[in-house]
Amino acid sequence: MQLNPQQQQAVDTITGPCLVIAGAGSGKTRVIINKIKNLIAHGVPDKNIYAVTFTNKAAAEMRERLRADLKTKSKVNISTFHTLGLDFVKREYKLLRLKEKVILADTHDQRVLLRDLVLHSEIKENIDEQITSVQNFISLAKNKLLLPGDMPSNPLDFTKNPDYIQNYKYYCKLYHYYFQYMQSISTLDFDDLILLPTTLLRHNDKVRAKYNKRVKYLLVDEYQDTNTSQYEFVKLLVGDDPNFTVVGDDDQSIYSWRGAQPENLNRLQEDFPNLQVIFLEQNYRSTENILTAANELIANNPHIYHKSLKSVHGKGDLIKVIAHESPEEEAYAVVESIIEHKVNHNTNYGDYAVLYRGNHQSRLLEKEFEKNEIPVAINGDASFFEKSEIKDYIAYLRLLCNFDDDKALMRIINVPRREIGSKTVVEIGEVAKKYNCSFMDACLHEDLLSRIQGRALQQLQNFMDLIFHTAEQVHETNDFFVLKRFFDELEYQDFLYEQTENKKEVEAQLQNISILLDMIRRWMSDAYGDPMTLNEVVQRLFLREMSANQAKEHSEEFVQLMTIHASKGLEFPYVHIIGCEENSIPHKTSIEEGNIEEERRLMYVGITRAQRELTLNYSVSKKSSGGGSTELVVSRFINELPEEVIDHQELTPERREEKSQENQLKKMDKLLSILQANEQ
């Protein structure tokens, strides 16, 4: 596919500072790859070309695409910001007054140290929340390039966060102790990988000159997601004779909670007066009506760089905005409309995506899709359910529901290690076979008790007691916290740390477990529909695992469910966005903090995922905890869309019933036509 004039201009601009404002669906990755090829063609050594992005996945994809285009392996440095920073630290460890073998502290290490500091303070309640808050405070300070001695005396000069303001002096003191201790043991955290190189480049002319010579050309993707320290790092790397291209879209900056500052795009003009700005406004993804809505919505945010996306496709269908009686009605209607649309247009389920602001909003949808036997893929499920720690936890849940689940018992009988060795397991198997009973029954059989003794017998009995006691409690109370206490008693976290010296790996495993437990907690609560029993939770997990495995092989057969954040960078022919109400999008917290602009950008990202058709759904009321109902207000973002591209609809229960009957008739007609065709 040939580059358009704007893309070609971006590729051909290989000297001086260049900013490419790349709108959604405008082909920015093609531009980056072609630009690297052009730089090499113009004699820039590949080893002196640096391309930086934000995730390992994005960096790997960029390397693969470049390799495929060049048809050979190159020495172009493609990495994340933090990998680039780590390479710098390893080379300059002496100047940074570090040991040659730098120790990297992960989140767990940070929390252990901060826990000690917090426990020795006057804070005695909500310790975990305090640790998280201090951790984020220190990260924010480092991202702003502020060492402990640089912290402003007035907290308002540092942050608007009410928690940080209230505890400012205390948090600054903890930062000082934390920083001192980490220095004393030559240990770095994740944020130091940008802070230290940036500080050294800023204060050491010789080092800066060396890296300015080494980095002949720098490309940065997703520049709107950079924070202060990353901006300064880039600025110092390119030096006084800068040759770089940064690619970004301030309208797609949706990560301020990670410290991202879209205003960094605006700062470039001040720091590089000869900056060449190129706009990629030709959109290859969406119809004209979808882009008209997106352009009009985002125009309500302030801009220095104004752009307007233009479609290469026709006008397309109007955007449907549908009011529903309740979230339950909304979920029903969305599923029905997908069924109807698929029947009428002969599409695949994989052509449809349903997006939402928060993960909790998927539950009602999942129930409706399941009821209609429609396969769904929930973002991240495939790799998630393959994790050993997730398989372990689910095995425990299965065993609590079914004592005859031999496979589950065998998986976790000695996980974590409880001194039930292979010899004991063999004896259990022999007793089960001899008496034709389950492994669990075999564990209680008097024959087994005569075969094993001592420590192994005691540990086995303790394990059985824990399983039986927990199963009884959870089935009586249906209380999630019974499960939580059970998993805490297992000491699985300590077990993970015993398995490996790679603390980052354990940190990722604990994060996966946290996601699973949060999912179960929501399902067992009554916050979003009827609370599930543990049996129902296990069934739901089984179905999700099956769907995830099948979706991996046949993604075209699965409706995609995901948050708007997770959808960034993706595209789908037909998109539904649900929950378009105030306090959902924009989120309640963002309204309270006055962060409406980012929420508007999030809505913009959601809208621009759609290729052909877009439906925005909202509810007018929802069940309240007291048994009544609470009125909901349609999102202000719906009201900001241009009326000429909107088709407003109200789906009352009566109209829903009519549509359901119409859909059934259409299905029967289609089935009849298929049967008639087969007879001929």
C-alpha positions in Angstrom: 0.0 0.0 0.0 1.4 3.4 -1.1 2.0 6.1 1.5 -0.3 9.1 1.3 1.4 12.6 0.9 1.4 13.3 4.7 2.8 9.9 5.5 5.5 10.3 2.8 6.4 13.8 4.2 6.8 12.3 7.7 9.0 9.5 6.3 11.2 11.9 4.2 11.8 14.4 7.1 15.0 12.9 8.5 16.8 16.0 9.8 15.9 18.3 12.7 13.1 17.8 15.2 9.8 16.5 13.9 6.5 15.9 15.6 4.0 13.7 13.8 0.4 14.2 15.1 -1.0 10.8 14.2 -4.8 10.5 14.5 -6.5 7.2 15.2 -6.3 4.8 12.3 -3.9 7.0 10.4 -1.1 4.4 9.9 1.5 5.7 12.3 3.4 2.3 12.6 3.8 2.2 8.9 5.4 5.6 9.0 7.8 4.7 11.8 8.9 1.5 10.0 9.3 3.3 6.6 11.2 6.1 8.3 13.7 3.7 9.8 14.2 2.2 6.4 14.7 5.6 4.9 17.3 6.6 7.5 19.3 3.5 6.8 19.0 4.2 3.0 20.4 7.7 3.6 23.5 6.3 5.4 22.5 6.6 9.1 24.1 3.5 10.7 21.4 1.2 12.1 23.2 0.9 15.4 22.8 4.6 15.9 19.1 4.6 15.3 17.0 4.4 18.5 13.2 3.7 18.6 11.4 3.8 21.9 8.0 2.8 22.9 6.1 2.0 26.0 5.5 -1.8 26.2 7.6 -4.8 25.5 4.9 -6.1 23.2 4.9 -3.0 21.1 8.7 -3.1 20.9 8.7 -6.7 19.8 6.0 -6.1 17.2 8.1 -3.1 15.8 11.2 -5.3 15.6 9.3 -8.0 13.8 7.8 -5.7 11.3 11.1 -4.0 10.6 12.8 -7.4 10.2 10.1 -8.5 7.7 10.4 -5.3 5.7 14.3 -5.2 5.6 14.4 -9.0 5.1 17.4 -9.1 7.3 18.4 -8.6 10.9 19.3 -5.0 11.8 21.1 -3.4 14.8 18.4 -0.7 15.2 17.9 -0.2 19.0 14.2 -0.8 19.5 13.2 -0.9 23.2 11.0 0.4 26.0 12.0 3.6 27.9 12.9 1.5 30.9 15.1 -0.9 29.0 16.9 2.0 27.4 17.4 3.5 30.9 18.7 0.2 32.3 21.3 -0.1 29.5 22.4 3.4 30.3 22.7 2.6 34.1 24.8 -0.6 33.3 27.2 1.4 31.2 27.5 4.4 33.6 27.3 2.7 37.0 30.6 4.2 38.2 29.5 7.8 37.5 26.2 7.0 39.2 28.1 5.6 42.2 26.5 2.2 41.9 28.0 -1.3 42.1 28.6 -3.0 38.8 25.8 -5.5 39.4 22.9 -3.2 40.0 20.1 -4.6 42.1 16.6 -3.9 40.8 13.8 -3.7 43.4 10.4 -4.7 42.2 7.1 -3.5 43.7 7.2 -6.2 46.3 10.6 -5.1 47.6 9.4 -1.6 47.7 6.4 -2.6 49.7 8.5 -4.6 52.2 10.7 -1.6 52.9 7.8 0.9 53.0 5.9 -1.4 55.4 8.8 -1.2 57.8 8.9 2.5 57.6 5.1 2.9 57.9 4.9 0.5 60.9 7.5 2.6 62.7 5.4 5.7 62.2 2.3 7.0 63.9 0.0 5.3 61.3 -1.6 2.2 62.7 -4.7 1.7 60.5 -5.2 0.8 56.8 -1.5 -0.1 56.5 -1.7 -1.6 53.0 -3.6 1.4 51.7 -1.0 3.7 53.2 1.9 1.7 51.6 0.2 1.9 48.2 -0.3 5.7 48.6 3.3 6.3 49.7 4.6 4.1 46.8 2.6 6.1 44.3 3.7 9.4 45.9 7.4 8.5 45.6 6.8 7.4 42.0 5.1 10.7 41.1 8.0 12.6 42.7 10.6 10.7 40.7 8.6 11.1 37.5 8.7 14.8 38.1 12.5 14.5 38.6 12.3 15.5 42.2 14.7 14.1 44.7 13.8 14.2 48.4 15.7 17.5 48.9 13.9 19.0 45.9 10.3 18.6 47.2 8.5 22.0 47.3 7.5 23.3 50.7 3.9 23.9 49.5 2.1 20.7 48.6 -0.1 22.5 46.1 3.1 23.1 44.0 3.5 19.3 43.8 0.0 17.8 43.5 -3.8 18.3 43.6 -4.3 14.8 45.1 -6.2 15.4 48.4 -4.6 12.4 50.1 -1.1 13.6 49.2 -1.8 17.1 50.3 -3.2 15.9 53.7 -0.1 13.7 54.4 2.4 15.7 52.5 5.0 16.3 55.3 4.8 12.7 56.4 5.1 11.3 52.9 8.1 13.5 52.1 9.8 12.2 55.3 9.2 8.6 54.2 10.5 9.4 50.7 13.7 10.7 52.3 14.2 7.6 54.4 13.3 5.3 51.5 15.7 7.1 49.1 18.6 7.0 51.7 18.2 3.3 52.3 18.0 2.4 48.6 21.2 4.3 48.0 23.0 2.6 50.9 22.4 -0.9 49.4 22.9 0.2 45.7 19.4 -0.7 44.7 17.2 0.9 42.1 13.4 0.8 41.6 11.6 1.1 38.2 11.4 4.9 38.2 15.2 5.2 38.9 15.8 3.8 35.5 14.7 7.1 34.0 15.5 9.4 36.9 19.2 8.5 37.2 20.1 8.7 33.5 18.2 11.9 33.1 19.9 13.5 36.1 23.4 12.4 35.0 22.8 13.7 31.4 21.6 17.0 32.8 24.6 17.6 35.1 27.5 15.9 33.2 28.5 17.6 29.9 30.9 14.9 28.9 28.4 12.1 29.3 25.7 14.1 27.5 28.1 14.7 24.5 28.9 11.0 24.3 25.2 10.0 24.1 24.4 12.9 21.7 27.0 11.4 19.4 25.8 7.9 19.8 22.1 8.7 19.2 22.1 9.8 15.6 18.4 9.6 15.3 15.7 9.0 17.9 12.1 7.9 17.3 9.5 7.8 20.1 6.0 6.3 19.7 2.9 7.1 21.8 4.6 10.4 22.9 1.4 11.7 24.5 2.0 9.0 27.2 5.4 10.4 28.4 5.8 11.9 31.8 8.1 14.7 32.9 11.2 12.5 33.4 10.8 10.7 30.1 10.4 14.0 28.3 13.6 15.3 29.8 15.4 12.0 29.0 14.5 12.4 25.3 15.4 16.0 25.3 18.9 15.4 26.8 19.6 12.4 24.5 19.1 14.3 21.3 21.1 17.3 22.5 21.6 20.7 20.9 21.6 19.5 17.3 18.5 17.3 17.5 17.4 14.8 14.9 14.3 13.0 16.1 10.7 12.2 15.4 8.1 11.8 18.1 4.7 10.3 17.1 1.7 11.0 19.2 -1.9 12.0 19.5 -2.9 14.3 22.4 -6.5 13.2 21.9 -5.6 9.6 22.8 -3.8 10.3 26.0 -5.7 8.2 28.6 -3.1 7.3 31.2 -2.7 10.4 33.4 -3.1 8.0 36.4 0.3 6.6 35.4 1.8 10.1 35.2 1.3 10.7 31.4 1.3 14.3 30.4 -0.2 15.0 26.9 1.0 18.6 27.3 4.5 17.3 26.6 3.5 17.5 22.9 2.9 21.2 23.4 6.3 21.7 25.2 8.1 20.6 22.1 7.3 23.8 20.3 8.8 25.8 23.1 12.0 23.7 23.5 12.5 23.2 19.7 11.5 26.4 17.9 12.3 24.9 14.5 10.1 21.9 15.1 8.4 20.6 12.0 4.8 19.4 12.7 3.2 17.0 10.3 -0.5 15.9 10.7 -1.7 12.4 9.7 -5.4 13.1 9.4 -6.3 10.5 6.7 -8.2 7.8 8.6 -8.2 4.3 7.0 -10.5 2.8 9.6 -13.9 4.4 10.2 -16.8 5.9 8.2 -17.3 9.6 7.8 -20.2 9.7 10.3 -18.1 8.0 13.0 -15.3 10.4 12.5 -17.6 13.5 12.4 -18.8 12.4 15.9 -15.3 11.9 17.1 -14.0 15.2 15.8 -17.0 17.1 17.3 -16.6 15.4 20.7 -12.9 16.0 21.0 -13.2 19.6 19.8 -14.5 20.4 23.3 -11.0 19.8 24.7 -8.4 22.6 24.4 -5.8 22.1 21.7 -2.6 23.6 20.5 -2.5 21.3 17.5 -5.9 21.1 15.9 -6.6 18.2 13.6 -9.7 16.7 12.0 -9.8 13.1 10.9 -11.0 12.5 7.4 -12.4 9.1 6.2 -11.4 7.3 3.0 -14.8 5.5 3.2 -18.2 6.9 2.6 -20.6 8.5 5.2 -21.8 5.1 6.5 -24.6 4.5 8.9 -25.8 6.9 11.5 -24.5 6.3 15.0 -27.2 4.7 17.1 -27.8 6.2 20.6 -30.1 3.9 22.5 -31.8 4.6 25.9 -32.6 1.5 28.0 -34.7 1.0 31.1 -31.9 -0.5 33.2 -28.4 -2.1 32.8 -30.2 -5.5 32.7 -32.3 -4.3 29.8 -29.2 -2.8 28.2 -27.3 -6.1 28.3 -30.3 -8.0 26.9 -30.8 -5.5 24.1 -27.1 -5.4 23.1 -26.9 -9.2 22.8 -30.2 -9.3 20.9 -29.0 -6.6 18.5 -25.8 -8.5 17.8 -27.8 -11.7 17.1 -30.1 -9.8 14.8 -27.3 -8.0 13.0 -25.4 -11.3 12.5 -28.5 -13.0 11.0 -29.2 -10.1 8.6 -25.6 -9.4 7.5 -24.0 -12.9 7.5 -21.1 -11.7 9.7 -18.8 -13.5 12.2 -19.2 -13.0 15.9 -15.5 -11.8 15.9 -16.7 -8.7 14.0 -18.4 -7.3 17.1 -16.9 -5.7 20.2 -18.6 -4.4 23.3 -16.6 -1.8 25.2 -17.1 -0.4 28.7 -15.5 1.9 31.2 -14.8 -0.7 34.0 -14.4 -4.4 34.2 -17.4 -4.9 36.5 -19.7 -3.8 33.6 -19.1 -7.0 31.7 -21.0 -9.3 34.2 -24.5 -8.7 32.9 -23.3 -9.0 29.3 -21.6 -12.3 30.1 -24.8 -13.7 31.5 -26.9 -12.7 28.5 -24.3 -14.0 26.0 -24.1 -17.3 28.0 -27.9 -17.6 28.0 -27.9 -17.3 24.2 -24.9 -19.6 23.8 -22.9 -16.9 22.1 -19.1 -17.3 22.5 -17.3 -14.3 24.0 -13.6 -13.5 24.4 -12.9 -11.3 27.4 -9.7 -9.3 26.9 -6.7 -11.1 28.5 -8.5 -14.3 29.4 -6.5 -16.6 27.1 -3.1 -16.1 28.6 -4.6 -15.5 32.0 -6.1 -18.9 32.4 -2.9 -20.6 31.3 -0.9 -19.2 34.3 0.1 -21.9 36.8 -1.0 -19.8 39.8 -4.4 -19.3 38.3 -4.7 -23.0 37.6 -3.7 -23.7 41.2 -6.3 -21.3 42.7 -9.1 -22.6 40.4 -8.2 -26.2 41.4 -8.7 -25.2 45.0 -12.1 -23.7 44.2 -13.1 -26.8 42.2 -12.2 -29.0 45.2 -14.2 -26.9 47.6 -17.2 -27.4 45.4 -16.7 -31.1 44.5 -14.7 -33.5 46.8 -14.7 -36.0 44.0 -12.6 -33.8 41.7 -9.5 -36.1 41.7 -7.7 -34.0 39.1 -8.1 -30.8 41.2 -6.9 -32.6 44.3 -3.8 -34.1 42.6 -2.8 -30.7 41.3 -2.8 -29.0 44.7 -2.3 -31.7 47.3 1.3 -30.5 47.8 0.9 -27.0 46.5 2.1 -25.1 48.5 4.5 -27.7 49.9 3.0 -29.4 52.9 5.3 -32.5 53.1 2.8 -34.8 51.4 5.3 -36.6 49.1 5.0 -38.7 46.1 5.0 -41.9 48.2 1.9 -40.7 50.0 0.2 -39.7 46.7 0.9 -43.2 45.3 -0.7 -44.8 48.4 -3.8 -42.6 48.0 -4.1 -43.7 44.4 -3.8 -47.4 45.3 -6.5 -47.1 48.0 -8.8 -45.2 45.6 -8.4 -47.9 43.0 -8.8 -50.8 45.5 -12.0 -49.4 47.0 -13.3 -47.7 43.8 -13.6 -44.3 45.5 -12.5 -40.8 45.0 -9.0 -39.7 46.0 -10.6 -37.5 48.7 -12.5 -40.5 50.2 -9.2 -42.5 50.0 -7.5 -39.8 52.1 -10.0 -40.6 54.9 -10.1 -44.3 54.5 -8.8 -46.4 57.4 -6.7 -48.5 55.0 -4.7 -45.4 54.0 -4.2 -44.4 57.7 -2.5 -47.8 58.2 -0.2 -47.2 55.3 1.2 -43.8 56.2 2.2 -42.3 59.6 4.1 -39.6 61.2 4.5 -36.1 59.7 3.0 -37.1 56.3 -0.2 -38.3 58.0 -0.5 -35.2 60.2 0.0 -32.9 57.3 -2.6 -34.8 55.2 -5.2 -34.6 58.0 -4.5 -30.9 58.5 -5.1 -30.3 54.8 -8.3 -32.3 54.8 -9.6 -30.4 57.9 -8.9 -27.1 56.2 -10.7 -28.1 53.0 -13.7 -29.5 54.8 -14.0 -26.6 57.2 -13.7 -24.0 54.4 -16.2 -25.8 52.2 -18.7 -25.9 55.0 -18.3 -22.2 55.8 -18.4 -20.9 52.3 -21.4 -23.0 51.3 -23.3 -21.8 54.5 -22.4 -18.1 54.2 -21.5 -17.6 50.5 -19.0 -15.0 51.9 -16.1 -14.2 49.7 -14.0 -13.3 52.7 -14.1 -16.9 53.9 -12.3 -17.8 50.7 -9.9 -14.9 51.1 -9.0 -16.1 54.6 -8.6 -19.6 53.3 -6.1 -18.6 50.6 -4.2 -16.4 53.1 -3.9 -19.5 55.4 -2.3 -21.5 52.5 0.7 -19.1 52.5 0.8 -19.4 48.7 2.6 -16.1 48.4 5.6 -17.4 50.4 5.5 -20.6 48.2 5.9 -18.5 45.1 8.9 -16.6 46.5 10.5 -20.0 47.3 10.2 -21.2 43.7 12.3 -18.5 42.1 14.8 -15.7 42.6 13.0 -13.7 39.9 11.0 -11.3 42.1 9.5 -9.6 39.0 8.0 -12.9 38.0 6.4 -13.4 41.4 5.1 -9.9 41.4 3.3 -10.6 38.1 1.9 -13.9 39.6 0.6 -12.1 42.6 -1.0 -9.5 40.4 -2.8 -12.3 38.4 -4.1 -13.8 41.7 -5.3 -10.4 42.8 -7.3 -10.0 39.5 -8.8 -13.5 39.9 -9.9 -12.8 43.5 -11.3 -9.4 42.6 -13.3 -11.1 39.9 -14.7 -13.7 42.3 -15.4 -11.0 44.9 -17.6 -9.1 42.5 -19.4 -12.2 41.3 -20.2 -13.3 44.9 -21.3 -9.8 45.9 -24.7 -8.4 45.0 -23.2 -5.2 43.5 -24.0 -6.1 39.9 -27.0 -8.4 39.8 -27.7 -11.5 41.9 -24.8 -12.8 43.9 -23.3 -16.1 42.6 -22.7 -19.2 44.8 -19.2 -20.7 44.7 -20.5 -23.5 42.5 -21.7 -20.9 40.0 -18.4 -19.1 40.2 -16.5 -22.3 39.4 -18.9 -22.9 36.4 -18.4 -19.3 35.2 -14.6 -19.7 35.4 -14.8 -23.0 33.5 -16.8 -21.4 30.7 -14.5 -18.4 30.5 -11.5 -20.6 30.3 -13.0 -22.8 27.6 -14.1 -19.7 25.6 -10.7 -18.1 26.0 -8.9 -21.2 24.7 -11.3 -21.5 21.7 -11.1 -17.8 21.0 -7.3 -18.0 20.8 -7.7 -20.4 17.9 -10.8 -19.0 16.3 -11.1 -15.3 17.2 -13.5 -14.7 14.3 -16.1 -16.8 16.1 -16.1 -14.8 19.4 -17.6 -11.5 20.4 -14.9 -9.3 22.0 -15.6 -7.8 25.4 -13.1 -5.3 26.9 -12.6 -2.0 28.6 -12.0 1.1 26.5 -8.5 1.3 27.9 -7.8 -2.2 26.7 -9.2 -1.5 23.2 -6.7 1.2 22.4 -4.8 0.4 19.2 -7.5 -2.1 18.1 -10.4 -1.9 15.6 -13.6 -3.7 15.0 -16.3 -3.5 12.3 -19.2 -3.2 14.7 -18.8 -1.6 18.2 -21.2 -1.2 21.1 -20.2 1.1 24.0 -22.3 0.4 27.1 -22.9 2.4 30.3 -22.7 5.9 28.6 -24.0 7.6 31.8 -22.7 10.3 34.1 -20.5 8.8 36.9 -19.6 5.9 34.5 -18.1 7.8 31.6 -17.1 10.4 32.7 -16.2 8.4 35.8 -17.4 9.7 39.2 -13.8 10.1 40.5 -12.8 12.1 37.4 -15.9 14.4 37.8 -14.9 15.0 41.4 -11.3 15.7 40.5 -12.2 17.9 37.5 -10.5 15.5 35.1 -13.2 15.6 32.4 -10.8 16.2 29.5 -9.2 12.8 29.9 -12.6 11.1 30.2 -13.5 12.8 27.0 -10.4 11.5 25.4 -11.3 8.0 26.6 -14.7 8.3 25.0 -13.0 9.5 21.8 -10.7 6.4 21.8 -13.8 4.2 22.2 -15.7 5.8 19.3 -12.7 5.6 17.0 -12.4 1.8 17.5 -15.4 1.4 15.2 -14.9 0.8 11.5 -18.5 0.5 10.1 -21.1 0.8 12.8 -21.2 2.3 16.3 -23.9 2.0 18.9 -23.8 4.0 22.2 -26.0 2.6 25.0 -27.1 4.1 28.3 -29.6 3.3 31.0 -32.1 5.6 32.6 -32.2 3.9 36.0 -30.6 1.1 38.0 -31.5 -1.0 41.0 -30.5 0.6 44.3 -29.3 -1.3 47.4 -32.5 -0.5 49.3 -34.7 -2.3 46.8 -35.9 0.7 44.8 -34.3 2.3 41.8 -31.9 5.2 41.2 -32.2 7.5 38.2 -29.2 7.7 35.8 -28.2 10.7 33.7 -27.0 10.3 30.2 -23.3 11.1 29.7 -22.5 14.7 28.8 -20.4 13.2 26.0 -23.6 11.9 24.2 -24.9 15.5 24.3 -21.7 16.8 22.7 -22.2 14.7 19.6 -23.6 16.3 16.4 -27.3 15.6 15.9 -26.9 15.1 12.2 -25.0 11.8 12.6 -27.1 10.5 15.5 -30.1 8.2 15.4 -31.8 8.4 18.8 -33.7 5.4 20.0 -35.5 4.4 23.2 -35.8 0.7 23.9 -38.7 0.2 26.3 -39.6 -3.3 27.5 -42.6 -3.3 25.1 -40.5 -2.3 22.1 -37.9 -4.9 23.3 -40.5 -7.6 23.2 -41.6 -6.5 19.7 -38.0 -6.6 18.5 -37.4 -10.0 20.1 -40.4 -11.4 18.2 -39.2 -9.8 15.0 -35.8 -11.4 15.5 -37.3 -14.8 16.1 -39.3 -14.5 12.8 -36.2 -13.5 10.9 -34.3 -16.4 12.3 -37.1 -18.8 11.3 -37.2 -17.3 7.8 -33.5 -17.7 7.4 -33.6 -21.3 8.6 -36.5 -22.0 6.3 -34.6 -20.6 3.3 -31.6 -22.7 4.2 -33.8 -25.9 4.4 -35.4 -25.0 1.0 -32.0 -24.5 -0.6 -30.8 -27.9 0.7 -33.9 -29.6 -0.8 -33.3 -28.2 -4.3 
